[in-house]
Amino acid sequence: MTAVRDAARRVERARAPSAPGLPVSPPGRVAATAVYESQAHTRWFMQHARQVLGSADLRGPAQSRPRPLPLAPRDLDGLRTGGEGRALGPTLAQVLRRTHTDGFLVLAHGAVVVEQYFGDMTPATPHQWQSMSKSLVSCVAGSVVAAGLLDTTRPVTSYVPELDRSAYAGALVEHLLDMQVGIDYSEDYEDPDSDVNELDRLYGLRPPRAAGQPGSTYDFARSTRPRGRHGERFDYVSLNVNVLAWVLERATGRCLPDLIRDEIWSKIGGEHDAWITLDGAGSAQAESGVSSSLRDLARFGLALSRGGRVGNRIVVPPAWVASLRRGGDIGLFAATGEAAIMPDGSYRRCFWVAHSGGRSILMALGVYGQMLYVDPQADVVVAKFSTQPTADDLDYFRLDFALAERLSDVLA
């Protein structure tokens, strides 16, 4: 009982946010173009993105009352990864330390069993989702489809004709969602000249290379060139979700931040502020710009675990969630490097899907170690914010994934 009481005290301490105050703790404020110069700068940016970029609120004045997350704390720091026929690995506490964790929360059957914060993080601190944002935009698309305003089998250019001379000519909306656009594009985070780093230049997060470069993500999308045929390969391209956002805005006549707020975020029962950052032209950073508290990320995951519902309220259309759980084209996924860490995995509508032991695990993932792991069969949600030294490190992902698998097995 002592261990359980200690775990309960850790959760209760986590519920008391520290005074925000300025100046912020070291490294202090950093210029937008310096946020990736060091791990300390990146960690500061993850929790203060709004102070260096334009943003739009996702939690409006008419936000629904927060939905309580009951507490059922367990002392799992010594739980080792592996087991269930797998070799034993490091403990939960060791994984969190090794993977540079900022915040970690586990829900089992809707109750908080583990909640830990590190450094300056508190329960109320917003943290960048990075590419987990794509999964939230996907769920907005599901709501727009359910409303009869979007057909994913239609061409992208039927909604955005300005793209008729770009790589997106001939692509269907479902190609955007499933990352199957035939486009000449590099998602190499370590190459300063890659296309994905060009997006950061458009957001002001890296110095511009030339005065004449595209001024917004949409200008960038119009300048793209094709490579291969649409639908023939899985090719993870962040820009696809910016284009998806453009499609959603044209289909509905509403801007993306309003769509996220009204269709999804206002329904999860969140308790803290949330926002999405904007590019220099005021367009939402659809592929990576969402920030929220860890608890509210977990609430989003809980809705997915419960088939798209929070209580009796539909947050994500159940048909959309069911489609996610069926997964994507395993054959196309198997031909990529990602198959090395998820041999039976697939990608479906901006979610990574692990097919393991008869279960379909939904994951939203982001660079520098962001993870939302949802096991609907076990009704377990694992939410994790991190600031890892590099944008994309497979060894860190293996540790995070193994820990989430083990928790799901134990808590089911």
N, C-alpha and C positions, 0 to 999 in steps of 0.2 A: 504493500500500500504506500510505502514511503516514496517509491519511484513514481507512482501515479500522481501523488500529491505534488511532487517536484515538477512533473510535467504540467500539471494544472497551473502551478504558480508561474511557469515560464509562459504559458498562454496568457494568463492574466496580466503579467508584466507587459507582454506584447501589445495588450489592448490600450495601453496608456501612451499616446504619441508624445514625442519630445517637442519642446517649443521650437517653432520653425526658425525664427531669428535670422538676422543677417549681420555681418557677413557669414556666408555658409562655411562649413568646416573645410579644411584643406582638401583638394588644391584650390578651393575658392572658385570664383567665377572664371570661366575660360572663354576665349573668343570662339565663335562658331567654327572657324576653320581650324581650330586646334583641338577639337574634341577627340580626335583619334590619334593624337600625338603620343599619348601614354595611357597605360591602363588606368591610372588615377584620374586623368582627365575624362576618359570614357565613362568611368563609374559616376563621376559627377554629372556628366551629361545625361546618363540614363535616368537620373532622378530629378533633373532640372531642365529638360528639353525646352520647356515653355519659356524659359528665361533667355534663350538664344534664338528661337525660331517663332514665327507666327503660328497661331493655333486657333482651333475652333472647339467650343465646348461640346461634349457628348452628354453631359448630365445637366439638363435644363432645369428651370425653376419649377416645372410641373412634374419633376421626377417622382416616381412612386416611392412610398415609404420603404426604408430598408428592410430586407427580409433577413431575420436573425439566422445566424449560423450557430447551432447548438454546439456545446463543447463536450467532447468525450476523450480527453487527453490520454495518450499512452506513451510510456517511456520506450521509444524505439531507437534511441541513439546507438545502441549496441547491435541492432539488427544487421546481419551480414547479407550482402547481395549473393545471388546464386541460390543454391538449394533447388528442390524440385527437379532433381536429375542434373543440375548444373553445378560446376565447381564453385565452392565458396569464395567470396571476394571480400572487399573492404566493407566496413560498417557504414551505416547511414551517416554518422558524424564524420567519418573519414571522407566519404564521397562529397558531402557538402563543403568540407574544407578544401579538398583537392580541386573542385570544380568552381571555386571562386564565387560562391553563392551569396546573393544579396538578401533573398527571402525565399522561404520554402514552406509550403502549406499542403496538407493532405486531408481530403475529405473521405470518410468512409460512411456510406449510407446517409449522406447529408450532414454529418457531424464532423467538426474539426478534431482530428486526432493528433496532428503534429502541426505546429506553427512556430517558425523560428526566423529571426531577422539578424542581420549582421551589419557591422559598420554603422552608417547613418540611417539605414532603412528602419521604418516603423510601419505599423499596420496602415497608417493613413498616407504613407509616402507613395506618390505616383512613380511608376517605372515604365520605361519604354518597352513596348512589346516586340519591337523590331518586326520580323516577318510573321509573327503570330497574327499581326494585323490582317494579313491576307485571309485567314480563316474567318475572321469576323466579317469582312467584306463579302465573303462567300455566303455567309448566313443571311446577310442583307439581300443578296441576289435570290436566295431561296424564298424570302418573303415577297419580293417583287414578282417572282414566277408564280407564287401562290395567288397573288392578286390579279393575275392575268395580264400583267403589263410587260412581261419579258418572256421571250421564247428562246431557249438556249440553242435550238437547232437553226436559228436564223443567222445570216452573215453579220459579222461585226459592222460592216459598212452600211447595212440597212438601218442601223442606229446612228452611226458616225460616218457619214459619207466622206468627210475630210480625210479619211485614212485610205482612200481608194488607190493612192499611189505609194503606199507604204507596204511593209512586210505583212500587214494585217489584211490586205486585200485577199478575199477568198476564205479567210478564217471564219469559223463559226464561234459563237459566244462560248460554246462548250469547250472549244480548243483553248480559250483563255483560262477557263476554270481548271482544266486538267493539265495545263502546261504542255500542250501539244501543237503550239504554233511553230511553223517553219520560218525561223527568223535568224538572221546573222547577228548574234548577240553573245557577249561574254559575261558570265556571272562569276568571274574570278575576283574574289575580294582582295587578294594579295597583289594583283596587278593594278598599279595606279592609273593605267590607261584603259581599264576595262569599262564596259558599258554600265555595269552596276555602280561603279564609282563615279561615272558621269552623272547618275542620279543624285549622288551626294553633292556634286558641284551645283546642280540646279537648286538644291535646298540650301546652299551656302555653307555646307559642312566641309567642303574642300575648296582650295583656291581655284578660280576659273582658269582655264588654259588659254582662252582667247575671248576677245570682246564679242565675236560674232557667233558664239555657240548658242544652241537653242535656249530660249528663255524660260521654258516651262517643260514639265514632263510631257505635256500634250504636243508641244513643238517637237520634242525628241521623238515621240512615237511616230509622228508624220515623216520623220527623216529616216526611219528604219528601212532595211532592205531584206528581201526574202532569202532563205537558205533551205532547200529541201521542200517537201510538201507537208501541208498541214495534216495532223492526225497520224503521222507515220512514226514519230518518236517522242519520248518524254524528254523535255528540255526545260529545266527550271529557269524561268525568266521573270524577274521581279516586275519588269515593265508591263507584263501582261495584266497585272492587277490594277495598274493605273488606267490602262485602257478599259478594263472591266468597269472601273468606277465611272469613266466617261460614258460607257454604254448605259449604266444604271441611271445616271443623271439625265441622259436624253430620253430614256424610256419612261421616266417618272416626272420629269420637269422639276426635280428637287435636287439640292446639292447633297453630296455624300455625307457630310457631318450630320445634316438633318435626318437623312435616311438611317444612319447608324443609330442615332438617338431615338428616333420614333419607332423604328421597326424592331430593334433589339435591345439597346442599352436601357431604355426606360422601363423595360419589362423584367429585368433580372433581379430587381430588388437591391441594387447597389447602394453602398453607404458613403462613398467618397467621390470627389471630383474625378472626371476623366476627360480627356481631350484627344484631338488628332492634330498633328502638325501640318503646316501648309508649305507649298513651294513659293518661290518669289512672285508667281502670278496669282497666288491665292487659291491654288488647287490643292485638295486634300492629298496628303502623302499616303495614299491608299495601301501601298505595299509594306509600309513599315512604321507609320507615324503614330499609332495609338499609344497612349499612356494611361495607366490606371493603377489602383492599389492591387496588391496580391489577392486580397479577399474577393475583390470584385472580379478579377480574372477567374478565381475558383468558382464563383457563382455562375459565370458564363459556362464553365466546364460542367457544372452540375446540371444546367439545363440540357446540355448535350447528352449527359449520362442518363437523364430521365426522358429521353426520346423527344427533346425539344420543349419540354414543359417545365415551368416553375409553379408548383402547386397545380391549380386548375387553369393556369394561364399559359397559352402557347407563346413561346419566345422565338423558337425556330420551327418552321413548319415540319411536322413529324415525317412527311414524305421526303423532305430534304435530308433529315437526319438518317432515315432508313437508307437512302441512297449512299450517303457517306459510309455507312457501316458495311455496305456491300463491297466497297473498295473500287479501285480503278483497274486499268489494264495491267495485270501482273507481268505479262510478256514484255511490254514496252519498258516497264520499270526494271525488269531483270537485266535489260541490256545497258543499264547505267551503272555508274560507280556507287550510287546509293544502295544498290542491291547487296554490296559487301557487308553492310551493317544491318540491313533488313532483308534477308534472303527471300522471305515470303511477303515482302511489302508491296505496296502500291500507292498511288497518289490519286485522290479523288476530290475534285471541287475544292482545291486549296487546303486540303487536309492530307497529312501523311497517315497511312493506314497499315498497321502491323497485323498480320493474320497469324495468330499463334494459338495453338491448342484449342481450336474451335472458337476462339474469341476474335473479335475485330476491335482493335485498339485504335482510337482516334487520337491524333496528335497534331497540335499546332506548334511549330518550331520557329525560333528566331536566332539570328547570329548573336554571338557572345554568350550563348547558353540559356536562351529563353525556352521554356517548355510548358505546354499544357498537355497532360496525359489523361485520357478519359477511357476507362474500361466500363462500358455500360453493363456488361454481364455481372461484374463484381460490384458495380455501383461505387467505384473508387475513382477519385479525381486527384491528380498530383499537379500542383502549380509551382513553378520555379522561376525566379528571376536571378540572373547572374551577370557578372562582368568578367568574362574570361579574357586572357591576354590576347587572343587572336579571334577573328570573326568566326572562323569555321574550323573546328578541331574535332575530328571523328573520335579521338580517344576520350575526350570529355563527354561527347554524346553517348558513347558506349557505357560510361559510368552512370550517367543520368538515366539512361534507358534501363539498365540492369537494376538500378535502385527502384525505379517505378514499377518494373515487373515484379520484383520481390515484394514490395508493399502491396501490390494488387493481389498477389497470391496469399499473403498473410491475412489481409483484411477482408477478403471476400467472404 
